[in-house]
Amino acid sequence: MAGSTLGKNFTITTWGESHGEALGVVIDGVPAGLELCEQDIQEFLDRRKPGSNPLSTPSKEDDTARILSGVFEGKTTGTPISVMVMNTSQKSADYSEIASYYRPGHADFTFDSKYGFRDYRGGGRSSGRETIGRVAAGAVASKILKELGISVEAYTSAIGPISADLSGYSRELVLSLPTAMPDKNANDLAMEYVAKTREQYDSVGGVMECRINGLLAGIGEPVFNKLDAALSGAVMSIGAVKAVEIGDGIAVSKSLGSENNDEFCIKEGKVSKKTNHSGGILGGISDGSEILVRAHVKPTPSIFKPQNTVNKDNEEISVQIKGRHDPIIVPRAVVVMESMCAITLLDLMMSNMSSTLEGIKRFYL
């Protein structure tokens, strides 16, 4: 299977299936000398693991990270880092029934169309458990970016019709509330909304955002590998994401040029902007202001309502999916978005180190 590797300088390759022995990632391009331990990775994995809050599937997984290579005496060696997480709570019998038909909203039909064969136990590589490798790599990338004074923070901005008030943004609330919202009132309303939807055997979608601060101007390649294009592609590769916006996003189609343009000014002796409709990126390159990425996530496709579909014999049938499923994906996907943004940003920053002759001279001379 192609397409399991991302990056040019900071490279990750995820591996494993949802009901296989284990899942993980191989991370290459990590510089030597970074202090790194399994707990650094575990903190990220704990934010996405199942059974971690009332809005997730009742399935329980420890999702314990084990570093197999690339770290010695608490520091990275510069060689590939391999991280593994064992699967401990597989119930493949819950999925045996779906081997003969295609679940609405899932990748069953498209996998069969491409490969002529699929791992029906929870979706295999198309399962949300594949994101374990992304999150483990994101923990490493985020730690490197933190060393450079760059923060990458994602959160839930909306669940169904409930939107968070972002004016009093609190990172503490994002990390402590089950919805990953930075707003306690919105969290409580969203919890009620999800509970009512769950009683009707249905699921909910939502919106998550990621804000990047501390990044200097000049990061991103101006043609095919624009910073906004790379971030969008990385976030769009998360299974449940159906749309990505940068800055004002789709709202720009309704604004005037005089409204949408960010006027430049001088602040504290540096070039700055009066507004940030562009979301911190101009011409595919960072402009030094806050980068805002927004992702729209579809409702969990596994619902307990009866649905119509077809089986492998091309017969139309009615099905009712069983098993353990999240009523909403968004809160657990927040750390996945954060990880994908960190991985992508770090990779482009490494590319930027050779963008000028002076930069190369400073390093070698």
C-alpha positions in Angstrom: 0.0 0.0 0.0 1.4 3.3 -1.1 0.6 6.6 0.7 1.6 5.7 4.3 4.6 8.1 4.4 4.5 11.8 4.8 7.3 14.4 4.7 10.6 15.2 3.0 13.0 16.1 5.8 11.0 15.1 8.9 9.5 11.9 7.6 6.9 9.7 9.2 5.6 6.2 8.1 2.6 4.8 10.0 1.9 1.1 10.1 -0.5 -1.4 11.5 -4.2 -2.1 11.5 -7.0 -1.5 14.0 -7.3 -5.2 14.9 -3.8 -6.4 14.2 -1.1 -7.1 16.8 0.1 -3.5 17.1 0.2 -0.1 15.4 3.0 2.5 15.3 5.2 4.9 13.3 8.8 5.2 12.1 10.0 8.8 12.4 13.1 9.8 10.5 14.9 13.2 10.3 14.8 13.9 14.1 18.0 15.7 15.0 20.3 14.1 17.6 20.3 15.6 21.1 16.5 16.1 21.7 15.5 14.9 25.2 12.8 12.4 24.6 11.0 9.7 26.6 7.9 7.6 26.3 6.0 9.9 28.6 6.4 12.7 26.1 4.5 10.6 23.6 2.1 9.2 26.1 0.7 12.6 27.0 -0.4 13.0 23.4 -1.7 9.5 23.0 -3.8 9.8 26.2 -5.7 12.7 24.5 -6.9 10.5 21.7 -7.3 7.0 23.2 -10.7 5.4 23.4 -12.6 5.3 26.7 -10.9 8.5 27.9 -14.0 10.5 28.3 -17.9 10.2 28.2 -18.0 11.2 24.5 -15.8 8.3 23.3 -16.5 4.7 22.5 -16.7 2.4 25.6 -13.8 0.4 24.1 -10.9 0.5 26.5 -7.3 0.7 25.2 -4.2 1.5 27.2 -2.5 2.8 24.1 0.9 2.6 25.9 3.8 3.9 23.8 7.0 2.0 23.5 10.0 3.5 21.9 11.9 0.8 20.1 14.8 2.7 18.5 16.4 6.1 18.0 16.7 7.1 21.7 19.7 6.4 24.0 20.2 7.6 27.5 17.1 9.9 27.2 18.2 11.6 24.0 17.6 11.1 20.3 20.5 9.7 18.4 19.7 11.1 14.9 18.6 7.6 13.7 15.0 6.5 12.9 12.7 6.5 15.9 10.2 3.6 15.9 7.2 3.8 18.3 4.9 0.9 18.9 1.5 0.6 20.6 0.0 -2.8 21.2 -3.7 -3.5 20.5 -5.2 -4.9 23.7 -9.0 -4.6 23.4 -9.9 -6.1 19.9 -13.3 -7.6 19.6 -13.2 -8.8 16.0 -16.4 -10.7 16.4 -18.3 -7.4 16.5 -17.2 -6.9 12.9 -17.6 -10.4 11.4 -21.1 -9.6 10.1 -20.0 -6.7 8.0 -17.6 -8.9 5.9 -20.4 -9.5 3.4 -21.8 -5.9 3.0 -20.7 -2.3 2.8 -21.4 0.1 5.7 -22.8 3.5 4.7 -20.2 6.3 5.2 -17.3 3.9 5.5 -14.4 2.9 3.2 -15.6 -0.7 2.8 -16.7 -0.4 -0.8 -13.8 1.8 -1.9 -11.2 -0.6 -0.4 -12.8 -3.5 -2.1 -12.9 -1.6 -5.4 -9.2 -0.7 -5.1 -7.6 -3.9 -3.6 -10.3 -6.6 -4.2 -9.8 -7.5 -0.5 -10.1 -5.7 2.8 -9.6 -6.1 6.5 -13.2 -5.8 7.7 -12.3 -5.9 11.4 -12.9 -2.3 12.3 -11.7 -1.0 9.0 -8.0 -1.9 9.1 -5.9 0.9 7.8 -8.9 3.2 7.3 -9.8 2.9 11.0 -9.3 5.9 13.4 -6.7 3.8 15.2 -4.3 4.4 12.4 -3.9 7.9 13.8 -2.0 6.5 16.8 1.2 6.7 14.7 0.4 10.3 13.6 -0.1 11.4 17.2 3.1 9.7 18.4 5.1 11.5 15.6 3.2 14.8 16.4 4.4 14.6 20.0 8.0 14.5 18.8 7.5 17.3 16.3 5.7 19.5 18.8 8.6 19.0 21.3 11.1 20.2 18.7 8.9 23.2 17.8 8.6 24.1 21.5 12.4 24.2 21.6 12.1 26.9 18.9 9.4 28.9 20.8 6.6 27.8 18.5 3.3 26.6 19.9 0.7 24.5 18.0 -2.6 24.2 19.8 -5.8 22.7 18.5 -9.3 22.6 20.1 -13.0 22.0 19.4 -14.7 25.2 18.2 -18.1 23.7 17.5 -20.1 20.5 18.1 -23.3 20.3 15.9 -25.1 23.6 16.3 -23.1 24.5 19.6 -20.2 26.9 19.0 -17.6 27.8 21.6 -17.0 31.4 22.7 -13.3 31.8 21.8 -12.9 35.3 23.4 -11.8 33.8 26.7 -9.7 31.0 25.2 -8.3 28.7 27.9 -5.8 25.9 27.1 -6.5 24.4 30.5 -10.2 23.9 29.6 -9.3 22.4 26.2 -7.1 19.8 27.9 -9.6 19.1 30.7 -13.1 19.2 29.3 -14.5 16.1 27.5 -15.4 18.1 24.4 -11.9 19.8 24.1 -13.7 23.1 23.9 -12.1 26.2 25.5 -15.5 27.3 26.8 -17.2 25.6 29.8 -20.7 26.7 29.0 -20.5 25.5 25.4 -19.0 22.2 26.7 -22.1 21.6 28.9 -24.5 22.4 26.1 -22.7 20.2 23.7 -22.7 17.3 26.1 -26.4 17.6 26.4 -26.8 17.8 22.6 -24.6 14.7 22.1 -26.5 12.8 24.8 -29.9 13.5 23.2 -28.5 12.5 19.8 -27.1 9.3 21.2 -30.5 8.4 22.7 -31.8 8.5 19.1 -29.1 6.1 18.0 -27.4 8.8 15.9 -24.1 10.7 15.8 -22.8 14.2 15.6 -20.2 16.2 13.6 -18.3 19.4 14.5 -15.4 21.8 13.9 -11.9 21.9 15.2 -9.3 24.6 14.9 -5.5 24.8 15.3 -3.6 28.0 16.1 0.2 28.2 15.4 2.1 31.0 17.2 5.7 32.0 17.3 6.5 31.2 13.7 8.7 33.6 11.8 7.8 34.9 8.4 9.2 33.0 5.4 8.2 29.4 5.9 6.6 27.5 3.0 7.4 26.9 -0.7 5.6 29.3 -3.0 4.4 27.0 -5.8 3.2 23.4 -5.2 4.2 23.1 -1.6 2.6 26.2 -0.2 2.4 26.2 3.6 -1.4 26.5 3.5 -1.6 23.8 0.8 0.6 21.5 2.9 -1.3 22.1 6.1 -4.6 21.6 4.3 -3.5 18.3 2.7 -2.2 17.0 6.0 -5.3 17.8 7.9 -7.6 16.6 5.1 -5.8 13.3 5.3 -7.4 12.7 8.7 -10.2 10.2 8.0 -13.3 12.1 9.1 -12.3 15.6 7.9 -14.3 16.8 4.9 -13.3 20.5 4.6 -10.4 22.7 5.6 -10.2 26.4 5.9 -7.3 28.8 6.4 -7.9 32.1 8.2 -11.3 33.5 7.2 -11.7 30.5 4.9 -15.0 30.3 2.9 -16.1 33.7 4.3 -13.6 35.4 1.9 -15.9 34.6 -1.0 -18.5 37.1 0.4 -16.1 39.9 1.4 -14.6 42.8 -0.6 -11.0 43.3 -1.4 -10.9 46.3 0.9 -12.3 44.2 3.7 -10.2 41.1 3.1 -6.8 42.6 2.6 -4.6 42.8 5.7 -3.0 46.2 5.8 0.7 46.2 6.9 2.0 48.4 9.7 5.0 48.7 12.0 4.7 47.3 15.5 7.6 47.4 17.9 9.9 48.1 15.0 8.8 45.1 12.9 6.6 44.7 9.9 3.2 43.5 11.1 -0.5 43.5 10.0 -3.5 45.3 11.4 -5.8 42.3 10.8 -5.3 38.6 10.0 -8.0 37.5 7.5 -5.3 35.6 5.6 -4.7 33.3 8.6 -1.0 34.0 8.8 -0.1 32.9 5.3 0.4 35.0 2.1 1.5 33.5 -1.2 1.9 30.1 0.5 4.5 31.5 2.9 4.1 32.4 6.6 3.9 36.1 7.3 4.8 36.0 11.0 1.3 36.4 12.4 -0.8 33.7 14.0 -1.7 30.8 11.6 -5.3 29.6 11.9 -6.4 26.3 10.4 -10.0 25.1 10.6 -11.3 21.6 9.9 -14.9 20.4 9.5 -15.5 16.8 10.8 -18.3 14.6 9.7 -20.6 12.7 12.1 -19.4 9.2 13.1 -20.6 6.9 10.3 -21.1 3.9 12.6 -24.6 4.5 14.0 -27.1 2.1 15.5 -30.1 3.2 13.3 -31.2 0.8 10.6 -29.7 1.8 7.2 -30.0 0.6 3.7 -26.9 -0.7 1.8 -25.8 -3.4 -0.6 -23.8 -6.6 -0.1 -21.1 -8.3 -2.2 -23.8 -10.1 -4.2 -25.2 -6.7 -5.3 -28.3 -7.3 -3.3 -30.0 -4.3 -1.5 -30.3 -5.0 2.2 -31.1 -3.3 5.5 -28.5 -3.4 8.3 -28.0 -2.2 11.9 -24.4 -1.8 12.8 -23.2 -3.3 16.1 -20.1 -2.8 18.2 -18.5 0.1 20.2 -18.4 3.4 18.5 -17.9 7.1 19.3 -21.1 9.3 19.2 -18.8 12.1 18.0 -15.2 11.9 16.7 -14.1 15.6 17.1 -12.8 15.7 20.7 -10.4 12.7 20.1 -9.5 14.1 16.7 -8.3 17.4 18.1 -4.8 16.0 19.0 -4.6 14.4 15.6 -5.1 17.7 13.9 -2.6 19.3 16.2 -0.1 16.5 15.4 -0.5 16.8 11.6 0.0 20.6 11.7 3.2 20.2 13.8 4.6 17.5 11.6 3.9 19.5 8.4 5.3 22.7 9.8 8.5 21.2 11.1 9.1 19.5 7.8 8.8 22.8 5.9 10.9 24.6 8.4 13.7 22.1 7.8 13.4 22.7 4.0 13.7 26.4 4.6 17.1 26.0 6.2 18.7 25.8 2.8 16.6 28.5 1.1 19.4 31.1 1.1 23.1 31.0 0.6 23.6 33.1 3.7 21.7 30.5 5.7 24.0 27.7 4.6 27.0 29.9 5.3 25.9 30.7 8.8 25.5 27.0 9.5 28.8 25.7 8.0 31.1 28.8 8.5 
